[in-house]
Amino acid sequence: MKKYSKIIFRMGLTLLLSSACCAEAGAISLNFCQADSLLAARNHDLRSARLDITAAEGQLEQSSRYDNPTVSMMYNVQNPTNHRWLDPGRTGEVDIQVSQSLAIGGQHAEQIRQDAALLKASQSQLLVTERDLRGAVHVAMVDLYYQQLQAKVYDEEIASAEKILAAYREQTAKGNIAAMETRRVETMVYQLRKSRTDLLLAALALQTQLRQLLALPADEPVIVDIDETAAIAQASQLYLSLTTGKALSPDALPEMQLIGNQAEAARHTLRWEHSQSLPQLSVQGEYDKNGSIGHNFFAVGVSVAVPLWNHNRGNIRKAQAAIDQAAVDAERQRLALTQQRQADLDIIGEYLHQLAEPSPSLDADLGSMLHAAEQQFLSRHISLIEFVDLYGNYRDTMLARLDAKDKMLQAAERLKVVWGE
């Protein structure tokens, strides 16, 4: 049955990856839903966090058990009465002792409660790890998407500049255009290619990050599929919802639950350390076949380790400090979450305002301006300086708009992952 389950699981992952393949050979196209599925199934940190829960469950089960009794037995080697070796007779000596430790004052119960709180902390840590990794994947996907779009801006500009460069070289060879102007166009093409290469290297680093997070093959490029119009509309809706509606309390987030569970475990640790300052008790029983008191002697007793010199005060102070540290961590985490939330809201608000200022058709108008500048320059209706200035304005404006959308959607994804969609 397990074999068939593994086969079905592998077939599901294969279908998921095959559906993610785009028209480009060997490339994987990912949207947020597909990335979340791969993250849950393949990420090594999540798998390790789930094993931490299994370990915490095992620790809780183990702490629920009581200590095993100790049994010791003595058998005479030589009977001093008749000098027989290993004498099993009536005068032979057998001494059996049994000891069982007893927990008092929470020495056992508080350990169980501490491990139960640590189990809850492991479960909260899994939620935090899963959410942080999901946020990292979404932010990297948004950044990669817009870096790939920025590379297309350079591709379009390089293609146009190379067309002009080919025409200028031909005219320079005929003596119609000065070689200086052709060199200027060559340097512009070189600079564009250099900027595009730097951008592609940054995009490759993001692809490597995504492949590591999602455990994708190292030799397949990643292409991000985002519905930009829908994403911007969702970012705007999220901004209005979080700024005008009732905000979710930070205490409901898994980070705060994790700190709360750790604080609860620390409180039980403190109580357990107090219990360790109490006497350590154990019940004892003994059977002596031929003891000094008489034949077939039975006895019961209690062993007490008296806390005369060691009152466990150092460990108690340490446990109390852990409780105080948990309170400080909760205050710091609450402040950090609130400030990050406000920072992301400010980013979305600013860029929404910035993107709404120009005409909605600005991107298309800029593309038309690029082609018009190319024709005007080839026709010698504008100078080289004017041509370079138009190209620079086109590139700077397009890249600035893409960068604004990039930062805005990154902030929106952080908010959606942390504070809910």
N, C-alpha and C positions, 0 to 999 in steps of 0.2 A: 504493500500500500504506500509506503514511504517512497518507493522507487517511482511509482506512478505520479505521486505528488511533485517530486522533483522534475519529472519530465514535463508535466503541465506547467510548472513555474517557468522552466526554461523556454518552453514554447511561447508563453505569454510575453516574456522579455524579448524574444526574437521578433514576435509580431509588432511589439511596441517600437523597437528600433527600426524594423523594416518600414513601418508606416511613417517614420520620421525622416526617411531619406528623401532628399529633394531632387530636382532635376539635375543638379550638378553631381557628376559621378563621384562616389565615395564620400560625399558630404552628408552630415546629419543636420536636419532642420529641427529645431526644438522650440516649442512654445512652453508657457509656464506650467500647464497641466502635465505635459510629458516630462518636464524636468522634475516636477514634484514626485511623480511616480518612480522615476529612476533614482531620485535621492532616497526615497523611503526603502527601495529594494536593494540598493547597492552601496550606499555611503558607508565607509569604514567606521567613522566616528559614531554614527547611529547604531551600527551593529555592536560596537564596543559598549555604548551606553546601555543597550538592551541587556548585554551580558553583566553589566554592573547591577542591574535590577535582579538578575538571576542570582548573583553572588549575595546581594542583600537579603533575598528571600532565604537562601541557604543559611546565612548568618542568623536570621531571626529564628529559623527552625532549630538551629543548633543551640542557641541561647535558651530556648524553651525547655531543653532537656536538663535533668538534674545530673549531678556528678555521680559516677559509678561508685559503688561501695568497694572498699579495699579489704581483701581477704589475705591473711597470712597464715602459714601453717608450719609448725615445727615437729619433726619426727626424730626420735632418738636414733643415734648411729649405733651406740653400744649400751645395752642395759647395764647400769652399774650394779644391779642386784645380782643377776645371774651371768653377767658378762656375755650375753648373747648379742649378735649383730642384727640390727633392724628387727628387734623383737616385737612381733605383733600380739604377744600374749597379754595376760591380764596386768602384768607389772610393767609392760612397755609404756613408753611415754609418747603422747600425742598432744600438741597444744595448737588450738585453732582460734584465731582472732579475726573479728569482723568489725570494720569501722565505716560509718556513713556520715558524711558531713551534712550539716543542717544550715539553711539560709534563714536569717532573721532580719527584721527591720528593713526589708526591701532589697537585700543582697542578691536575690534572684529575680524578683518582680521588676525592679527598676532596670535591670539589664535587658529584660524582654521589652519593656517600654522604650528604652533607648534604641534598640535595634529596629523596633517597629517604626519609630520616627525616622530613622536612617533609611529604611525602605521607602517611606513616603518621599524623603529627600531625593533618593535615586530616581523615583518616578518623575518628580518635578524636574530634576536635572535632565532627564530624557526629553521632556517637553521643551526646556530651554535650548538644549542642543539642537533639537529638530527645528525649532523656530529660527534660531540664529543661522543655521546652515541654509534653511530655506530662504531667509533674507539675503544671505551672501550670494546664493545662486541667482535670485531674481535681480539683485543689483548688478551683478556681473553680466547677466544677460542683457539688461538695458544698456549698460555701457558698451558692450560688444556690438549690439545692434546699431547704435549711433556712430561708433567708430567705423563700422562697415559702411554706413551711409556717408560719412565724411570721406572715406576712401573713394566712393563713387564721385563725389564732388571733384576730388583731385583728378580722377580718371577722365571726367568730362573736360576739365580745363586742360589737362595734358594733351588729350586728343586734339582739342582745338588748337593749342599752341604748336603741336607738332605739325599740323596741317599748314599753319602759317610759316613755320620754320622751313618746311620743304619748299614752299613757294618762294621764300626769301632766298634760300640757297640757289635756287634756279635763276632768280633774277640777279643775284650777286655774280653768278658765273657769267651772265650776259653783260654785266657792267651797268645794269640799270639801278641797282641799290647798293649803297655803301656797305662794305664788309662790317663796319662798326655796328650797324643796326642789326645785321644778322647775328653777330656775336652777342648782342644784348638779348635777342630772342632765345639764343642757345642757353645763356645763363639762366634765363627765366624758366626754361624747360627743366634744366638741371635742378634748380631750387625746388620746383614743384615735385619732381621725382624724389628728391631727398625728403621732403616733408611727407610725401605719401609713404615712403619706406619706413620712416619713424612711426607713422600712424599704424601701419600694418604690423610692425613689431610689437607695439602695445596691444593690438588686437590679438596677436598670437599668444601673448602672455595671458590675456583673459581667456582664450580658448583652453590653454593649459590648465588654468584654474578650474574651469568648468569640467574639463575631462577628469581632473583629480576628484572633484566633489561628487561627480556622477559616475565615476569609474567607467568612463568611455574609452574606446580604443585610442591609443596614442597617435595613430597614423591617419585619423579621419578628421577633417576640418569640421567645425561647428558653425552653423548658420542659424541665427536667432530669428524666429518668426513672431512679430508683434504687430497687432492691429493698432497702429499709432493713434488713429482717430478715436477709437473706443477707449484706449488707455488714457488719453488726455481728458476725455469726458469723465472717466471714472475718477481721475485725479481731482478734477474740479468738484465733482460730487462729494468725494471724500473730504476735501478741504472745507466745503460748506457744512458737511455733517459734523466734523470735529470742532469747527469754530463756533457754530450756532447751536448745536445739540448738546445733550448732556454727555460729558466725557466719561469714558470707562475709568474706574478707579485703578491706580497703579497696584493696589494691594491684590487685585484680582489676577494680575499677570503671574506667569509661572516663576519669574525671578523672585518675586516677593513670597510666593508660596514655598519656594526652595529655602529661602532664608528663614521663613517661619518654621519649617520642618527641622532645619538645623538648630534653631533656637530651642525647639521642643526637645530635641535629642540632647542638647547641652543641659537643659534643666533636669532631665532624667539622669544624665551623667553626674550632675552635682548631687542629686539625692543618693545615687549609687555610691559615690565617694564618701558621703556622710555615713552610709551603712557600713562601709569598710572600716570605719573607726570603732564599730561595735565588736564585741568578742566573736571569734570564729569558733563555732560549736561543731562537734561531731559526736555521734552516739556510737558506743563501742559494746561489743559482746565478745565473750571468751568462753571457750570450753577447754578444760585441762583434764586429761584422762587420769593422770597420777601426779597431781601437783602437791605442793607442800601442805596445802590445807586438807586435802583428802582425795578420795577416788571419785572420778566423774564430777569434777568441779565446774559449775556454770556461774558466770558473772556478767553483769551489764554495768555500763558506766557512761560518763560524759567527759569528753576532752574539750578544754576551753583554752584558746589562745588569748591571753589577757592583753589588751592594748595598753601596756604600761609605759613603754617608751615611744611608741609610734602611734600618734593619733590621726595620721593621714591628712594633716593640716595643709601640707604643700599641694597635694592633689586636689583638695577642696578649693584652695585659692585658684588653682589653674582652671578648674571647672567653672568657677564663678566668673573668671576673666573671659572664658569662652562665651558665656551668656551675654556679658557686656559687649563683647565684640560683635555678636550677632545683632544687637540693637543698633550699634554704629553702622554695620553693613546695611541694615534695612533702611536707615535714614539716608545713607549715601546712595543706595540703589534707587530709592524712591525719587530723590532729587535728580539723579542722572536720567531716569526714564522721562520725567516731566520736562526737563530741559531739552532732551533730544527730540521729544515730541513737538515742542514749540519751535525748535530750530527747523525741523522738517516742514512744519506748517508755514513758517516764514519763507522757506525756499519755494514751496509750491505757490504761495500767494504772489511773491515777487515775479516769478517766471510766468505765471498765468497772465499777470498784468502786462509783462513785457511782450509776450507772444500775441496778445490781443491788440496791441497798438497798431502794427502795420496792417496793410490790406490783406485779406485772406488769400488773395492771389499773388502774394509777394514772391513765393518760390517760383511760380511759373513765369512771373515778370522778370525775375533775375535770370532764368534760363534763356528767355528771349533776348535779354540784354547782352548775354554772353555771345550768342550767335550773331546778333546785330553788330557788336563790337568787332567780331571776327571779319564780317563782310566789309564793314567800314574801313578797317585797317588794310585789308587786302586791296581795297579800292583807293587807298591813299587819301581817304577823306578825313582821317584823324591821324595825329602824330603818334610816334612811338610812345612818348610820355603819357599821352591820353589813353592809349591802348593799355599800357601797363597799369595805369591807375584804375581803369574800368575792370580789368581782370582782378586786381587786388580788392576792389570793393565787392565784386561778386563773391570771391572766395571768402573774405572776412565776414560778410553778411550771412552767407549760407552756413558757414561753420559756427558762427555765433548763435544762429537760430537752432541748429542741431545740438549745440552744447547746452542751450537753455532747456530744450526738451529732454535731453539726457539727464541733467541734474534734477529737473522737476520730477521725472518719472522714477528716478532712483529714490528720491525722498518719498514719493507716493508709495512705492513698494515697501520701503521700511515701515511706513505708517500702517499699511494694510497687514503686513505680517505681524507686527507687534500689537496693534490696537484693534485689529479685526477689520474686515472689509465692510 
